[in-house]
Amino acid sequence: MDIITKTGEIWSENAIGAVISLIKESDDSIEAERKLTHWLTEMNCQLIAMALARIDTELYQIYKVQGWRVARRDSRTICCRYGELTYTRRLLQKEGKSFYPLDCKMGFESRKHYSLGMIERIVESVAITTSRSASELLQSLAGITISHQSVISLKNYAGKKAKAYEKAFVEEEEKDKKPVQPEIIAIEGDGIILKNKKKGEVSEVHRLQVYEGVRKNGNRTELVGLRCFASTSRKELFAMAASYLHGHYDLSKTTVLSNGDGGSGYQFQDFEQMVEGCLDHQHFRDCYHVHEKIRTRLSFCKRELVDRIIRELHQTDDMMKRIPVWMDTARSYARTKADLEEVDKLQSYLERNAPYIPSLSQRGIHTEIHLGTAETNHRFYSYRMKRQGRSWSSEGMEYMVWVLTARKNKTLTQALLYHANGKSYKKMDRAMHKAAVQAEPLMSSEKATTSSIGSVRTFTMAMLPSAVLANGAPKVEKSSGAMRPSGAWVTPSGIPEITATMMPMSSEPGTLREDL
């Protein structure tokens, strides 16, 4: 039996003994679970802290040969998904500059008590319930003690990152040399009125969604190629959506279907400017709002008449001739002057929007797309922002909108990672992983050599993968709708690059020699 196996068995027996003791000392099963959870969390954090210490040593060996020296060792506590982690790392200094290599590698941002993974969990919680409820749930279910003010602060932090990421994503779409060329795409827009914390004031959240079609997912229908945009600024929203459309699609070969309720900013000319240069643009007045308008204006009429007007609305080939007939019939049911005024208003509305009311089939457009999904997707925003936390500051509203949009686009994780300590740290992570994998057989060879002759070999930087040694700024690639750094790795601003040189090894196989 080798020493590693024996050590593992000893540890396992000790761990089993500790678990048995905790269970026996507990008064009931719930207390036992609580104690075991706490014990396992502490064990995990201790294990991770020791692993981070080794990684910190490896990083130091890489930078030491460039003249970087240890100024001091600092302890830090940060709340992660696996518990509250306390670890020690080196502060390196050179020519008046200093940084923590380990923090950069792990994505632990300065002055942040929470890791990116923990921030993601907290933000996902506050995206579906109020900040106070999120605070209570995190404490109850995950054992995380956090005030509702901190929850709000992290939500704003994530919202700011999400907004920056979405803008960067759109910019990269504009640079794409291979735009998608679907036959038909749909654009739907609408707004949500929310209460502002300023007494008596309201604000509007503007929304746009772009998709290429629909497909069945079990008993449900989902949108294909869905991309959502939302902002408290309509101008900013439409500019961002236009950049995405012209960057992601070849509109010269695409028919665009736009759908809106006809409100300010969601009319034909607004969408026409956005999709300039497309093969064909067909604009629709949202049927939900049209039907609601008819039912509201003709509330004094029999329901059978209202239903017949709505039905015939999507069957007639000459709407302008039919509208006066419908309205004359409605006037026969009027009992007051106010009723007649409602009919006149409805007639004016229908005649004004007649070019945009005919359905897809009435226009001879055959597609699986069913316009009107924007109203349904409103619930994703309105449930959180109208029913819960009913009034908002301007800043809080803006950042919550971007958080919800990132969750809708499934880009919240990418947004947090993309901006953590510079765009390049993920490339560093991959480079270090490759270096470790490539060095593993060399470590085994080192072990055999050390055992036979008791000498210490040197390990050159040439043994590291080229990604670690290369210089130059990373380019950004798109993968599954998310951006990731690729190509040569360059460290964030102020952090030194890795250059080819000698990296000494310790006499202990598989371990880099540590110098303070």
Secondary structure, 3 states (H helix, E strand, C coil): CCHHHHHHHHHHHHHHHHHHHHHHHCCCHHHHHHHHHHHHHHHHHHHHHHHHHHHHHHHHHHHHCCCCEEEEEEEEEEEECCEEEEEEEEEEEECCEEECHHHHHHCCCCCCCECHHHHHHHHHHHCCCCHHHHHHHHHHHHCCCCCHHHHHHHHHHHHHHHHHHHHHHHHHHHHCCCCECCCEEEEEEEEEEEEECCCCCEEEEEEEEEECEEEEECCEEEEECCEEEEECCHHHHHHHHHHHHHHHECHHHCEEEEEECCCCCCCHHHHHHHCCCCCEEEEEECHHHHHHHHHHHCCCCCHHHHHHHHHHHCCCCCHHHHHHHHHHHHHCCCCCHHHHHHHHHHHHHHHHHHHHCCCCCCCCCCCCCCCCHHHHHHHHHHHHHHHCCCEECHHHHHHHHHHHHHHHHCCHHHHHHHCCCCCCHHHHHHHHHHHHHHHHHHHHHHHHHHHHHCCCCEEEHHHCCHHHHCCCCCEEEEECCEEEEECCCCCCCCCCCCCCCEEEECCCCCCECCCC
